[in-house]
Amino acid sequence: MDFMTTFKITGSGLSAQRKKMDVVTSNIANVSTTSTPEGGPYKRKVMSFAADPLEKGFDAKLKDAVNAVKVGQIVDEQEGFKKIFDPAHPDADKDGIVTLPNVNLMLEMTDLITASRAYEANATAFDALKNMALKAMEIGK
């Protein structure tokens, strides 16, 4: 495998984990948002990853073995809203019930830590690859 392919793989991992952290921080920032432009409370965003095949540079037997990563879909989670009784709240319905976002702060912090560690792992792999490439160039002198 050439260095550029490996740089593409680690770069795609860095990009995907950064996007995951963006989605999680959006969820955390809106943990108390009861009114959105679309109407109703904020809906938790859920992101998936998908394989991104690297077809260039591999023979037919290896093309399915080596993949980069890409962001699959970002969808709104439609279940798990909390309802509280607070007739003084500006977003309360006629019965005094306020619907709160379906964001679980503990779950979001766990996702944030996981994405952060995965980002660090990709950055470490990228740095190790860079050092190997530099050493290989020194050998060629």
PyMOL commands that set and color helices and strands:
alter all, ss='L'
color gray80, all
select helices_A, chain A and resi 3-29+105-139
alter helices_A, ss='H'
color red, helices_A
select strands_A, chain A and resi 45-53+67-76+82-85+97-100
alter strands_A, ss='S'
color yellow, strands_A
deselect
rebuild
show_as cartoon
